[in-house]
Amino acid sequence: MHYLRKIWHMGAVFLLFILYRLIPETMTPYFFGVLAFIAVAIDALRLRSPLMNDLVMAIFKPLMRASEVKGYAGTTFLLTGVFIIVLAFPKVVVSLTLLFLAFGDPIASFIGIRYGKDKIFGHKSIQGFIAAFVVCLLITLSYFYVREIMSNRLFVVSLISGMIGALAELIPISKIDDNLSLPILSSLGLFIVFFFFGLL
């Protein structure tokens, strides 16, 4: 079930959310750009150096999929995706997308693996989709409620946002890693919805 990987994913992405909220907005593109560059550089180096790859695997193998041993790690795709959305989208969109990434994605995966009997796309299941929808809905609802934003349309916007998060987790885009496609699709969908409802 890769429990350790899921816990690591939740903790690491939630930390990215905290840092994104704390770092001055003008500095966030530089900060996340450096993180993405470091991740890409380390992956590129280890894939060209068996010795370095063995060293990285000795430390991180419990957190990595078998496909990542000789390919780019999910973390590299994730940090690249986060860097792109930080550059392209406003703070409220990026903040919610990071929370979707931190909790919606791993919880959907857990529920899908454990209880997902009705498959939709490949290993994706209806049960995982529903889990992602509920988590992303609750995240949006809580985020806006605490900040007293969109009060008169809170539930409708939260429902639509939950669906966006669930669809971004569900829909495969060719062979693109979902750690890259999920933040971009979520941010694009949230941006359109929030613009339509006058939040942006």
Disulfide bonds with the S-S distance in Angstrom:
none
